Amino acid sequence: MPAIRTVLGDITADTAGVTLTHEHLRYAYAGCESDHHNVWDFDATAHQVAEVVAKGDREYGIHTIVDLTPAEIGRHPELFAEVARQSGANVVATTGFFPESSGMGIPFHWRRQSIEYVAEMLVRDLTEGMVYDGKLTPYRAGILKASTGGLGAAQPTPVGPDGRRIGEHERRVIKAVAIAQRKVGCAINTHTQPMDYAVTNPGIELLDELERGGADPTRVIIGHAFVHPQLAQLRAICERGACLQIDHIGIPWQNESAGQLDELIANAVCALADLGYLDRLVFSYDRFFSHARGPVTDDEPEQLNELVPIGYIFDNFAVRLAEKGFGKNELNKVLVENPARLLAF
C-alpha cells in the first residue's frame, strides 16, 4: 500500500484527506534567532498553530498539511510534531533549500559541500530524521524541495552564464535533490520566481535541471506558476508530465487584489481541466501560520500570507470555480486524489 511520510510516521495514502501542498507552520528568516524581539514561547506557538490547523480539519476537512519550509527558513521538526499531536491532522515536512539569489537560501556551509554530500543529507532527512539545532530528531521529512529565482517583485532574476535564471549553487542542489528522489522515491515540490515567467518559463528551466539529474518529472510539483498565470506556459509544464501547484489562493502576491488574482487563477484552472490536465493540479495557500518577526510596523507590516482565512479555498475560491463548472468532483480530484498520489512513496 502506498504510504505518505508524516512527521509522526507513515500513513496510507487513502487516509490523507484534503491536502494543502505548500504551507508554513512557522516562517523564520535566518538571523532572527538572535533578535530580542523574536523570543518566542514554543508551547504557546504550538497551541496557537494547532488551533488553526484543527479548525481547518474540523470545518473544512483539511486533514494533511505539507509544510514546505526548508531548514534555513526556520523548519522546526518538534513544532511540526506537536502541532500534529494537538490538532489530529497530518503534517508532512520537507528537506531541501530556498533559492540562493533570494539572499535567503543555501547557507554557506552547504555551498561548500559536494553534490553527493548534499544528496546524502537529503536522503537521511527522509529516512532517518531531520536535524535541528545540532541534534538528530526522530521526525522524518516526506517531500523534497528544489528552488530557483530571486526575491524581488520588481524585476526578474538575473540571467546566469548559461542563459538560464538558475544560480551555480542552486544547480548543484537541484542535482542533489534529483539523486535523493531516485534513491527514496518521493515527490519534489518547488519554488519558482513569479516575475521570471514574464521573460522565460522557470518551471521548464527547473524541470530541465531536475531531469538532467535523473528526476522523474511526473513526481514534480511546480510552485508559484499561477501568480501571473499564462496558459501556454502552464500547459508546457503539464506536457512535460509535471504537476502545477495553485498556491496563492486568496493571497495577492505581486498582484493588485485577491479578487483579481482569484479570477485569473480560476480561469486558468478551468482551462487546464478542459485540456485534460485535471490530474496535474494541486491547491494550497502558502500561508504563514506563525511568523518569527518583530513588532508590526510600517517597515515590517503583516504579510498577506499571515492573513488569509484557513477556509478561503472553500468559502470563496471553490464558489468562484463552481460558477465556471468546476464542481465537487473536480475539487476532490485536486484536493484529495492528486496530492495522495504525489505524496505517496
ABEGO torsion letter per residue (X at the ends): XBBBBBAAEBBBAAAAEBBBABBBABBBBBGAAABAAABBBAAAAAAAAAAAAAAAAAAAGBABBBBABBAAAGBBAAAAAAAAAAAGBBBBBBBEBBBAAAGABGBAAAAABBAAAAAAAAAAAAAAEBBBGGBBBABBBABBBBBBEBABAABBBBBBAAGBBBBAAAAAAAAAAAAAAAAAGBBBBBBBBAAAAAABBAAAAAAAAAAAAGBBAAABBBBGAAABBBAAAAAAAAAAGBBBBBAABGBBBGBABAAAAAAAAAAAAAAAAAAGAAAABBBBAGBBABBBBBBBBAABBBBAAAABBAAAAAAAAAAAAAAAGBBAAAAAAAAAAAAAAAABX
